[in-house]
Amino acid sequence: MKRSILAALVICVIVSGLVIALHLSGLLMRAELMSTALLSSHSAATKFVSEKFQYALVILLAFGVAWGAIATTRRDRLGWLAAAL
């Protein structure tokens, strides 16, 4: 159990660092604007979430997916969850 949590933390740090770096560099802006247009009934989102909350959410989701991928034996079902996130 401890080994899987440690491996999940390492993967989480790498993946979340990559996603946060892409966000800060602005390379994800086009994808963010497209998803905002698809999900919002207006052309822009009505309420924005703070960047600190977004970064914490990215880290938590990265840890959850990494730990789930390491701990589970049924990776085919976990693939759908990872793709949705």
GROMACS elastic network, one bead per residue, 0.5 to 0.9 nm:
[ bonds ]
;  ai    aj funct       b0    kb
    1     4     6  0.53293   500
    1     5     6  0.63935   500
    1     6     6  0.87616   500
    1    71     6  0.82039   500
    2     5     6  0.51814   500
    2     6     6  0.61858   500
    2     7     6  0.86322   500
    3     6     6  0.51728   500
    3     7     6  0.61875   500
    3     8     6  0.85408   500
    4     7     6  0.51006   500
    4     8     6  0.60082   500
    4     9     6  0.85654   500
    4    67     6  0.67488   500
    4    70     6  0.62347   500
    4    71     6  0.65943   500
    5     9     6  0.61407   500
    5    10     6  0.87191   500
    5    63     6  0.89183   500
    5    66     6  0.89200   500
    5    67     6  0.63775   500
    5    70     6  0.85273   500
    5    71     6  0.86837   500
    6     9     6  0.50865   500
    6    10     6  0.63861   500
    6    11     6  0.87647   500
    6    67     6  0.89960   500
    7    10     6  0.51649   500
    7    11     6  0.62881   500
    7    12     6  0.84765   500
    7    66     6  0.81626   500
    7    67     6  0.78048   500
    7    70     6  0.79751   500
    8    11     6  0.51378   500
    8    12     6  0.58930   500
    8    13     6  0.85716   500
    8    62     6  0.86076   500
    8    63     6  0.60304   500
    8    64     6  0.80848   500
    8    65     6  0.83927   500
    8    66     6  0.50139   500
    8    68     6  0.84301   500
    8    69     6  0.85724   500
    8    70     6  0.71508   500
    9    13     6  0.61243   500
    9    14     6  0.86686   500
    9    62     6  0.88969   500
    9    63     6  0.63131   500
    9    66     6  0.78434   500
    9    67     6  0.79356   500
   10    13     6  0.52518   500
   10    14     6  0.64074   500
   10    15     6  0.87416   500
   10    63     6  0.89007   500
   11    14     6  0.51997   500
   11    15     6  0.60640   500
   11    16     6  0.83196   500
   11    62     6  0.78625   500
   11    63     6  0.74825   500
   11    66     6  0.63657   500
   11    67     6  0.87436   500
   12    15     6  0.53016   500
   12    16     6  0.57388   500
   12    17     6  0.80268   500
   12    59     6  0.65770   500
   12    60     6  0.82112   500
   12    61     6  0.85126   500
   12    62     6  0.51021   500
   12    64     6  0.83818   500
   12    65     6  0.84981   500
   12    66     6  0.64737   500
   12    67     6  0.86450   500
   13    16     6  0.54414   500
   13    17     6  0.57627   500
   13    18     6  0.84261   500
   13    59     6  0.75479   500
   13    62     6  0.81832   500
   13    63     6  0.81905   500
   14    17     6  0.52482   500
   14    18     6  0.62074   500
   14    19     6  0.87748   500
   15    18     6  0.51288   500
   15    19     6  0.62348   500
   15    20     6  0.85773   500
   15    59     6  0.83458   500
   15    62     6  0.66916   500
   15    63     6  0.89766   500
   16    19     6  0.50755   500
   16    20     6  0.59597   500
   16    21     6  0.83615   500
   16    55     6  0.81005   500
   16    58     6  0.61128   500
   16    59     6  0.54149   500
   16    60     6  0.88307   500
   16    61     6  0.87596   500
   16    62     6  0.62020   500
   16    63     6  0.85565   500
   17    20     6  0.51921   500
   17    21     6  0.59846   500
   17    22     6  0.85428   500
   17    59     6  0.83873   500
   18    21     6  0.51406   500
   18    22     6  0.61833   500
   18    23     6  0.86231   500
   19    22     6  0.51218   500
   19    23     6  0.61826   500
   19    24     6  0.86633   500
   19    28     6  0.87749   500
   19    58     6  0.78555   500
   20    24     6  0.61094   500
   20    25     6  0.85507   500
   20    55     6  0.68215   500
   20    58     6  0.79482   500
   21    24     6  0.51135   500
   21    25     6  0.61031   500
   21    26     6  0.86626   500
   22    25     6  0.51814   500
   22    26     6  0.63513   500
   22    27     6  0.55599   500
   22    28     6  0.61786   500
   23    26     6  0.52859   500
   23    27     6  0.62772   500
   23    28     6  0.54574   500
   23    29     6  0.72502   500
   24    27     6  0.78636   500
   24    28     6  0.84846   500
   25    28     6  0.79342   500
   25    29     6  0.89474   500
   26    29     6  0.53319   500
   26    30     6  0.84090   500
   27    30     6  0.72630   500
   27    31     6  0.84322   500
   28    31     6  0.53828   500
   28    32     6  0.61458   500
   28    33     6  0.87099   500
   29    32     6  0.50096   500
   29    33     6  0.61172   500
   29    34     6  0.85850   500
   30    33     6  0.52006   500
   30    34     6  0.62073   500
   30    35     6  0.86875   500
   31    34     6  0.51109   500
   31    35     6  0.61669   500
   31    36     6  0.85053   500
   32    35     6  0.52269   500
   32    36     6  0.60427   500
   32    37     6  0.85857   500
   33    36     6  0.50220   500
   33    37     6  0.61490   500
   33    38     6  0.86471   500
   33    44     6  0.80054   500
   34    37     6  0.51490   500
   34    38     6  0.62711   500
   34    39     6  0.86988   500
   35    38     6  0.50327   500
   35    39     6  0.60232   500
   35    40     6  0.82969   500
   36    39     6  0.52726   500
   36    40     6  0.57219   500
   36    42     6  0.88970   500
   36    43     6  0.75354   500
   36    44     6  0.62644   500
   36    45     6  0.60936   500
   37    40     6  0.55064   500
   37    41     6  0.75239   500
   37    42     6  0.71429   500
   37    43     6  0.53468   500
   37    44     6  0.62536   500
   37    45     6  0.77288   500
   38    41     6  0.77339   500
   38    43     6  0.85200   500
   39    42     6  0.87536   500
   39    45     6  0.82460   500
   40    43     6  0.67005   500
   40    44     6  0.65624   500
   40    45     6  0.57407   500
   40    46     6  0.78241   500
   41    44     6  0.80813   500
   41    45     6  0.81762   500
   42    45     6  0.68772   500
   42    46     6  0.78443   500
   44    47     6  0.88565   500
   45    48     6  0.67406   500
   48    51     6  0.89325   500
   49    52     6  0.84528   500
   49    53     6  0.67430   500
   49    54     6  0.68668   500
   50    53     6  0.54171   500
   50    54     6  0.64383   500
   50    55     6  0.88673   500
   51    55     6  0.61272   500
   51    56     6  0.85644   500
   52    55     6  0.51975   500
   52    56     6  0.62198   500
   52    57     6  0.85756   500
   53    56     6  0.51082   500
   53    57     6  0.60827   500
   53    58     6  0.86167   500
   54    57     6  0.50295   500
   54    58     6  0.61672   500
   54    59     6  0.86780   500
   55    58     6  0.50490   500
   55    59     6  0.62620   500
   55    60     6  0.86648   500
   56    59     6  0.51506   500
   56    60     6  0.61915   500
   56    61     6  0.86109   500
   57    60     6  0.51051   500
   57    61     6  0.60394   500
   57    62     6  0.83957   500
   58    61     6  0.52475   500
   58    62     6  0.59728   500
   58    63     6  0.85289   500
   59    62     6  0.51398   500
   59    63     6  0.61614   500
   59    64     6  0.86207   500
   60    63     6  0.51708   500
   60    64     6  0.61563   500
   60    65     6  0.87000   500
   61    64     6  0.50242   500
   61    65     6  0.61387   500
   61    66     6  0.84477   500
   61    85     6  0.77738   500
   62    65     6  0.53376   500
   62    66     6  0.60336   500
   62    67     6  0.84660   500
   63    66     6  0.51370   500
   63    67     6  0.59180   500
   63    68     6  0.82980   500
   64    67     6  0.52665   500
   64    68     6  0.59231   500
   64    69     6  0.84586   500
   65    68     6  0.50542   500
   65    69     6  0.60098   500
   65    70     6  0.85913   500
   65    78     6  0.79744   500
   65    81     6  0.79311   500
   65    82     6  0.62952   500
   65    85     6  0.88218   500
   66    69     6  0.51613   500
   66    70     6  0.62667   500
   66    71     6  0.85901   500
   67    70     6  0.51554   500
   67    71     6  0.59091   500
   67    72     6  0.83300   500
   68    71     6  0.51887   500
   68    72     6  0.57585   500
   68    75     6  0.85570   500
   68    78     6  0.73200   500
   69    72     6  0.57529   500
   69    73     6  0.80773   500
   69    74     6  0.85621   500
   69    75     6  0.63897   500
   69    78     6  0.67758   500
   69    79     6  0.84152   500
   70    73     6  0.80890   500
   70    75     6  0.88079   500
   72    75     6  0.64282   500
   72    78     6  0.81968   500
   73    76     6  0.88461   500
   74    77     6  0.61671   500
   74    78     6  0.69746   500
   75    79     6  0.61566   500
   76    79     6  0.52798   500
   76    80     6  0.72808   500
   77    80     6  0.56514   500
   77    81     6  0.71105   500
   78    81     6  0.51355   500
   78    82     6  0.62543   500
   78    83     6  0.85943   500
   79    82     6  0.50909   500
   79    83     6  0.60427   500
   79    84     6  0.85374   500
   80    83     6  0.50998   500
   80    84     6  0.61501   500
   80    85     6  0.87291   500
   81    84     6  0.51103   500
   81    85     6  0.63461   500
   82    85     6  0.52383   500
